[in-house]
Amino acid sequence: MTQAEIKLCSLLLQEHFGEIVEKIGVHLIRTGSQPLRVIAHDTGTSLDQVKKALCVLIQHNLVIYQVHKRGVVEYEAQCSRVLRMLRYPRYIYTAKTLYSDTGELIVEELLLNGKMTMSAVVKKVADRLTETMEDGKTMDYAEVSNTFVRLADTHFVQRCPWVPATENSDPGPLQPAPILVISEKDMYLVPKLSLIGKGKRRRSSDEDAAGEPKAKRPKHNTDNKEPIPDDGIYWQANLDRFHQHFRDQAIVSAVANRMDQIFRSLPVGYNISKQVLDQYLTLLADDPLEFVGKSGDSGGGMYVINLHKALGSLATATLESVVQERFGSRCARIFRLVLQKKHLEQKQVEDFAMIPAKEAKDMLYKMLSGNFISLQEIPKTPDHAPSRTFYLYTVNILSAARMLLHRCYKSIANLIERRQFETKENKRLLEKSQRVEAIIASMQATGAEDAQLQEIEEMITVPERQQLETLKRNVNKLDASEIQVDETIFLLESYIESTMKRQ
């Protein structure tokens, strides 16, 4: 775990859950697994606060626990899962793209709450959608439920592990912590629920849905609560499935960019003849990138996606882009040349790239100091004498990808800190703007005249409005930059993970 990753985890935990949860989470990331009392002692935090912080972290799958033989429960942070909080906007946008606004809100609720029952998600989403509809229109629970089922069928949401029910009447000795289990066949099994109803709009605290004053509202017996139909069956967002979708879309986009004219000429609906399809498949299989491979010739052959080569090509293209942006097009030419030739001496680089010796040497040194290329020594004699040693420049894609990934983590941490600084510097103005907006919304609800609303709006001066616009523009740029850097992080992480699995 690098310092850049720990710092980024700290910023994310503090931004989402506050200082106490951030302190406990970062402590576990730094120290590894620890029992409850040791955590409280080392962090100087009360047991009650540590318990609450751990509950939050476990609820959001950021901490796991394990019972050891002596009955001691130890808690361990999941740093990689903490870093996934960067990708929450992308998960939500993907759900919106695939399953419209309903799917977006379902995934958003699951990410915000960590784990929820299906019935709770459906009711909450139906209420939120009803709030956005015109007066008189409501969202049916059944419609939201159908979208939830589609998300489960496509594995974008999954069940959480649960405590298995004991068959015997004697449960045995009490365990220090529950052991959660789940079988693969049950992970996407949706309970049969008959959710009948519609979303409700929020009412003011003084009136209920019927418009009666709070004082006249009849008291209800709280003991007669209906049992929750799916009590104990909790769901969570399946981040691995989202990552699979991102990976597939990245590969499709790369192929489309490389063979743009081909894809533009395809008929609508891909209703093409076998002869034309064979031509397209052959073209893809013969492409130097080798995204698509062919094995055998019987029955027309078997075509497969070479995921590792595809991810390697995407990671290499990312590295090339960074080299070009950072060092210029001539350095990018040398970088691509070394990639293509595998190993080159300095003289060979000068000749192949057609760049003067002094400039080529300077460019190679810049990329070498930036860890984008590496220098391999091949001695002719055991004494490693410089005069009898070959010095070959090469590109280690895995090493360069790890280096760039580390820099991406530092970049996002800097972006978050800058956004927090911008917001803190304009805190007073933001609070004033929020108060004015609240007053205007309240007056609009009571039917205030335009002149009155105009008078309230003028409480914020023209310079203040310009300052707010500048702040909004800057924050939007920082947010967009975070998303773009995270896309690079995803490609690099996918390539590194794929490479490590093959080793």
C-alpha positions in Angstrom: 0.0 0.0 0.0 1.7 3.2 -1.2 1.4 6.6 0.6 -0.5 8.0 -2.3 -3.2 5.3 -2.0 -3.4 5.8 1.8 -3.8 9.6 1.4 -6.5 9.1 -1.3 -8.3 6.6 1.0 -8.1 9.2 3.8 -9.6 11.9 1.7 -12.4 9.7 0.4 -13.4 8.4 3.8 -13.4 11.9 5.3 -15.5 13.3 2.4 -18.1 10.5 2.6 -18.3 9.6 6.3 -16.5 12.2 8.4 -13.4 12.4 10.6 -14.1 9.6 13.1 -14.7 7.0 10.4 -11.7 8.3 8.4 -9.5 7.9 11.5 -10.5 4.3 12.1 -10.4 3.4 8.4 -7.0 4.8 7.8 -5.6 3.2 11.0 -6.7 -0.2 9.8 -5.3 0.5 6.3 -1.9 1.3 7.8 -1.8 -1.4 10.5 -3.7 -4.4 9.0 -6.2 -6.4 10.9 -6.7 -5.5 14.6 -9.2 -6.4 17.4 -11.7 -3.8 18.7 -9.9 -2.8 21.9 -6.5 -2.4 20.2 -8.1 -0.1 17.6 -9.7 2.0 20.4 -6.4 2.2 22.3 -4.2 3.0 19.3 -6.5 5.7 17.9 -7.4 7.2 21.3 -11.1 6.8 20.4 -13.8 5.6 22.8 -15.1 2.0 22.3 -18.6 3.3 21.4 -17.3 5.6 18.6 -15.1 2.8 17.3 -18.0 0.4 17.2 -20.2 2.9 15.3 -17.4 3.7 12.9 -16.8 -0.1 12.2 -20.6 -0.5 11.7 -20.5 2.2 9.0 -17.4 0.7 7.3 -18.8 -2.9 7.4 -22.2 -1.7 6.1 -20.4 -0.2 3.0 -18.1 -3.3 2.5 -15.0 -1.2 3.4 -14.0 -3.4 6.3 -14.3 -7.2 6.8 -14.0 -9.1 10.1 -12.7 -12.6 10.9 -13.0 -14.7 14.0 -9.8 -16.4 15.1 -9.4 -19.7 17.0 -9.2 -18.0 20.4 -12.5 -16.2 19.7 -11.0 -12.8 19.0 -12.6 -10.8 16.3 -10.2 -8.8 14.1 -11.2 -6.2 11.6 -9.4 -5.5 8.4 -9.8 -2.6 5.9 -10.4 -3.2 2.2 -8.3 -0.4 0.6 -9.2 -1.4 -2.9 -12.9 -1.1 -2.0 -12.4 2.3 -0.5 -10.8 3.5 -3.7 -13.9 2.3 -5.6 -15.8 5.2 -4.1 -14.1 7.4 -6.8 -16.1 5.5 -9.3 -19.6 5.9 -7.8 -20.7 8.6 -10.3 -19.7 6.3 -13.1 -21.6 3.3 -11.7 -24.7 5.5 -11.3 -24.4 7.0 -14.8 -24.0 3.5 -16.3 -27.2 2.3 -14.6 -29.0 5.4 -16.0 -27.7 4.6 -19.5 -28.8 1.0 -19.3 -32.0 1.1 -17.2 -33.1 4.8 -17.3 -33.8 7.0 -14.3 -35.2 4.1 -12.3 -32.1 2.0 -12.6 -30.0 5.1 -11.8 -31.8 5.7 -8.5 -31.7 2.0 -7.5 -28.0 1.8 -7.9 -27.5 5.3 -6.2 -29.5 4.2 -3.1 -27.6 0.9 -2.8 -24.2 2.8 -3.1 -25.3 5.5 -0.6 -26.6 3.0 2.0 -24.3 0.1 1.4 -26.9 -2.6 1.9 -30.7 -2.4 1.6 -33.7 -4.8 1.3 -35.4 -4.8 -2.1 -38.7 -3.6 -0.6 -36.9 -0.6 1.0 -35.1 0.3 -2.2 -38.3 0.1 -4.3 -40.3 2.3 -1.9 -37.5 4.9 -1.6 -36.9 5.1 -5.4 -40.7 5.3 -6.1 -41.0 8.2 -3.7 -38.0 10.0 -5.2 -39.4 9.5 -8.8 -42.9 10.7 -7.7 -41.3 13.9 -6.3 -40.0 14.7 -9.8 -43.3 14.0 -11.6 -46.1 16.5 -12.3 -48.9 16.8 -9.7 -51.4 14.0 -9.9 -48.8 11.5 -11.3 -47.1 8.8 -9.2 -44.6 6.0 -9.8 -45.9 2.4 -9.2 -43.9 0.1 -6.9 -44.4 -2.6 -9.5 -42.5 -0.6 -12.2 -39.5 0.0 -9.9 -39.6 -3.6 -8.8 -39.4 -4.8 -12.4 -36.3 -2.6 -13.0 -34.7 -4.1 -9.9 -35.4 -7.6 -11.2 -33.7 -6.7 -14.5 -30.7 -5.4 -12.6 -30.5 -8.6 -10.7 -30.9 -10.7 -13.8 -28.0 -8.9 -15.4 -26.0 -9.2 -12.1 -25.5 -5.5 -11.6 -27.0 -6.0 -8.1 -26.5 -9.0 -5.9 -27.6 -10.4 -2.6 -25.4 -9.9 0.5 -24.2 -13.0 2.5 -26.4 -13.8 5.5 -26.4 -15.8 8.7 -27.7 -19.3 8.0 -30.6 -20.4 10.0 -29.9 -23.2 12.6 -31.9 -26.4 12.1 -31.6 -27.6 15.7 -33.4 -26.0 18.5 -30.1 -25.7 20.4 -28.0 -23.2 18.6 -24.9 -24.1 20.6 -22.4 -21.7 22.2 -22.8 -18.0 21.2 -20.4 -17.0 18.5 -18.3 -13.8 19.1 -19.4 -12.7 15.5 -21.8 -14.0 13.0 -20.5 -16.1 10.1 -22.0 -15.0 6.8 -22.5 -17.4 3.9 -24.0 -17.3 0.4 -24.1 -19.8 -2.4 -23.5 -18.7 -6.0 -26.9 -19.9 -7.2 -28.7 -17.6 -4.6 -26.7 -14.4 -5.3 -29.1 -13.2 -7.9 -32.3 -14.9 -6.7 -35.0 -12.2 -6.3 -37.6 -12.9 -3.6 -41.2 -13.1 -4.8 -42.7 -9.9 -3.4 -46.1 -8.4 -4.1 -45.3 -4.8 -3.7 -48.5 -2.9 -4.3 -48.6 0.8 -4.0 -47.4 4.1 -5.4 -44.7 6.6 -4.5 -45.6 9.3 -2.0 -44.7 13.0 -2.1 -43.1 14.6 1.0 -45.5 16.8 3.0 -44.7 19.6 5.3 -44.2 18.6 8.9 -47.4 20.4 10.0 -49.7 18.5 7.6 -50.2 14.9 6.6 -51.1 13.5 3.2 -54.8 14.4 3.7 -53.9 18.0 4.5 -55.0 17.8 8.1 -53.1 19.8 10.7 -50.7 17.8 12.8 -52.6 18.4 16.0 -55.8 16.8 14.6 -53.9 13.7 13.2 -55.2 10.5 14.9 -52.7 8.5 16.8 -51.7 5.2 15.4 -50.8 2.1 17.3 -47.1 1.5 16.6 -47.4 -2.2 17.8 -49.4 -3.2 14.8 -46.6 -2.8 12.2 -46.7 -5.1 9.2 -43.8 -7.4 8.9 -41.3 -6.6 6.1 -41.8 -9.1 3.3 -38.1 -9.6 2.6 -36.7 -9.0 6.0 -33.1 -10.2 6.3 -32.5 -10.3 2.5 -30.2 -7.5 1.7 -28.8 -6.4 -1.6 -25.7 -4.5 -2.7 -24.3 -3.1 -6.0 -22.1 -5.7 -7.8 -19.0 -3.5 -8.6 -17.2 -6.3 -10.5 -20.1 -6.5 -13.0 -19.9 -2.8 -13.6 -16.1 -3.2 -14.1 -16.8 -6.0 -16.6 -19.1 -3.6 -18.5 -16.5 -0.8 -18.5 -13.8 -3.2 -19.8 -16.1 -4.4 -22.6 -17.1 -0.9 -23.6 -13.4 0.2 -23.6 -12.5 -2.6 -26.0 -15.5 -1.9 -28.3 -14.6 1.8 -28.4 -11.0 1.0 -29.2 -12.0 -1.3 -32.1 -14.5 1.3 -33.3 -11.9 4.1 -33.3 -9.5 1.9 -35.2 -12.0 0.6 -37.8 -14.5 3.5 -37.8 -15.5 3.3 -41.4 -16.2 -0.4 -41.1 -18.6 0.1 -38.3 -20.3 3.0 -40.0 -21.0 0.9 -43.0 -22.8 -1.9 -40.9 -26.5 -2.1 -41.5 -28.9 -1.0 -38.8 -29.5 -3.9 -36.4 -26.5 -5.8 -37.6 -28.7 -7.8 -40.0 -25.9 -8.9 -42.3 -25.2 -11.9 -44.4 -22.8 -14.7 -43.4 -20.4 -13.8 -46.3 -20.2 -10.1 -45.1 -19.9 -11.2 -41.5 -17.0 -13.5 -42.4 -15.2 -10.6 -44.0 -15.6 -8.4 -40.9 -14.4 -11.2 -38.6 -11.4 -12.0 -40.8 -10.5 -8.3 -40.8 -10.7 -8.2 -37.0 -8.6 -11.4 -36.7 -5.9 -10.2 -39.0 -5.5 -6.8 -37.3 -2.1 -6.3 -35.7 -3.7 -5.4 -32.4 -5.0 -9.0 -32.1 -8.1 -8.0 -30.2 -9.9 -10.9 -31.9 -8.3 -14.3 -32.4 -9.3 -17.3 -34.5 -8.7 -20.9 -33.6 -9.4 -23.8 -36.0 -11.1 -23.8 -39.4 -13.9 -26.4 -38.9 -17.3 -24.9 -39.2 -15.8 -21.5 -40.2 -13.5 -21.4 -37.1 -13.9 -20.2 -33.6 -13.5 -16.5 -32.9 -12.5 -15.3 -29.4 -11.7 -12.0 -27.7 -8.1 -11.8 -26.5 -8.9 -9.8 -23.3 -5.3 -9.7 -22.1 -3.9 -8.4 -25.4 -6.8 -5.9 -25.6 -6.1 -4.6 -22.2 -2.4 -4.5 -22.9 -3.0 -2.4 -26.1 -5.2 0.0 -24.1 -2.6 0.4 -21.4 0.1 0.9 -24.0 -1.9 3.5 -25.8 -2.5 5.3 -22.5 1.3 5.3 -21.8 2.0 6.7 -25.3 -0.6 9.4 -24.8 1.0 10.5 -21.5 4.5 10.5 -23.0 3.3 12.7 -25.9 1.5 15.1 -23.6 4.4 15.3 -21.1 7.5 15.2 -23.4 6.2 16.0 -26.9 5.7 14.2 -30.1 9.3 13.4 -30.8 9.7 11.6 -27.5 6.5 9.8 -28.3 8.1 8.7 -31.6 11.1 7.3 -29.7 8.8 5.6 -27.1 6.8 3.9 -29.9 10.0 2.9 -31.6 11.4 1.2 -28.5 8.0 -0.5 -28.0 8.1 -1.9 -31.5 11.7 -3.0 -31.6 11.8 -4.3 -27.9 15.5 -3.5 -27.4 17.6 -0.7 -28.9 20.9 0.9 -28.3 21.2 4.6 -28.3 22.8 4.7 -31.7 20.0 2.6 -33.1 17.4 4.9 -31.6 19.1 7.9 -33.3 19.2 6.2 -36.6 15.7 4.7 -36.6 14.0 7.8 -35.2 16.1 10.1 -37.4 16.8 12.5 -34.5 20.2 14.1 -33.8 22.3 12.3 -31.2 22.3 15.1 -28.6 18.5 15.5 -28.8 17.9 11.7 -28.8 20.1 11.3 -25.7 18.3 14.1 -23.9 14.9 12.6 -24.7 15.9 9.1 -23.7 17.2 10.5 -20.4 13.9 12.3 -19.7 11.8 9.2 -20.3 14.3 7.1 -18.3 14.2 9.5 -15.3 10.4 9.4 -15.5 10.4 5.6 -15.5 8.6 5.3 -18.8 11.5 3.4 -20.3 14.2 1.3 -18.7 17.9 0.6 -19.4 19.1 -3.0 -19.5 22.8 -3.9 -19.3 24.1 -6.9 -21.1 27.9 -7.4 -20.3 30.2 -9.2 -22.6 32.6 -10.1 -19.7 32.0 -10.9 -16.1 33.6 -7.6 -14.9 30.8 -5.5 -16.3 33.2 -3.0 -17.8 31.3 -0.2 -19.5 33.4 -0.5 -22.7 32.4 -4.2 -23.0 28.7 -3.8 -22.1 25.7 -3.4 -24.3 23.2 -0.8 -23.0 19.7 -1.5 -24.4 16.7 0.7 -23.9 13.4 -1.2 -23.5 9.9 -0.5 -22.2 8.5 -2.6 -19.4 4.8 -2.0 -19.8 3.9 -3.6 -16.4 6.4 -1.4 -14.5 5.4 1.7 -16.4 1.7 1.0 -15.8 2.3 0.7 -12.1 4.3 3.9 -12.0 1.6 5.8 -13.9 -1.1 4.3 -11.7 0.7 5.7 -8.6 0.8 9.1 -10.2 -2.9 8.9 -11.0 -3.6 8.3 -7.3 -1.6 11.4 -6.4 -3.3 13.4 -9.1 -6.8 12.6 -7.8 -5.8 13.3 -4.2 -4.6 16.7 -5.4 -7.8 17.3 -7.3 -9.9 16.5 -4.2 -7.8 18.7 -2.0 -8.1 21.6 -4.5 -11.9 21.2 -4.7 -12.1 21.2 -0.9 -10.0 24.3 -0.7 -12.1 26.1 -3.3 -15.3 25.2 -1.4 -13.8 26.3 2.0 -12.6 29.6 0.6 -16.1 30.4 -0.5 -18.0 28.8 2.4 -19.7 32.1 3.6 -20.9 32.9 0.1 -22.2 29.4 -0.5 -24.1 29.4 2.8 -25.6 32.8 1.8 -26.7 31.5 -1.6 -28.3 28.4 0.0 -30.2 30.6 2.5 -31.5 32.8 -0.4 -32.5 29.8 -2.5 -34.4 28.3 0.5 -36.3 31.6 1.1 -37.2 31.9 -2.6 -38.5 28.3 -2.6 -40.5 28.9 0.5 -42.0 32.1 -0.9 -42.8 30.4 -4.2 -44.7 27.7 -2.4 -46.8 30.3 -0.6 -47.6 32.1 -3.9 -45.4 35.2 -3.5 -45.4 37.9 -6.2 -42.5 38.3 -8.7 -41.5 41.6 -7.2 -41.0 40.0 -3.8 -39.0 37.2 -5.3 -36.9 39.7 -7.3 -36.2 41.6 -4.1 -34.9 38.5 -2.3 -32.7 37.5 -5.3 -31.0 41.0 -5.2 -29.7 40.0 -1.7 -26.8 38.4 -3.7 -24.9 41.2 -5.5 -23.6 41.0 -9.0 -19.9 40.5 -7.9 -21.1 37.7 -5.6 -23.0 36.0 -8.5 -19.9 36.2 -10.7 -17.8 34.7 -7.9 -20.4 31.9 -7.5 -20.3 31.2 -11.3 -16.5 31.1 -11.2 -16.6 28.7 -8.3 -19.1 26.5 -10.0 -17.1 26.4 -13.2 -13.9 25.5 -11.3 -15.6 22.7 -9.3 -17.1 21.3 -12.4 -13.7 21.2 -14.1 -12.2 19.5 -11.0 -15.0 16.9 -10.9 -14.6 16.2 -14.7 -10.9 15.8 -14.2 -11.4 13.3 -11.4 -13.7 11.2 -13.6 -11.1 11.3 -16.5 -8.2 10.3 -14.3 -10.3 7.5 -12.8 -10.9 6.1 -16.3 -7.1 5.9 -16.7 -6.9 4.2 -13.3 -9.4 1.6 -14.4 -7.6 0.7 -17.6 -4.2 0.5 -15.8 -5.7 -1.6 -12.9 -7.4 -3.9 -15.3 -4.2 -4.5 -17.3 -2.1 -5.1 -14.1 -4.7 -7.5 -12.7 -4.8 -9.4 -16.0 -1.0 -9.6 -16.2 -0.7 -10.9 -12.6 -3.3 -13.6 -13.2 -1.3 -14.9 -16.2 2.0 -15.0 -14.3 
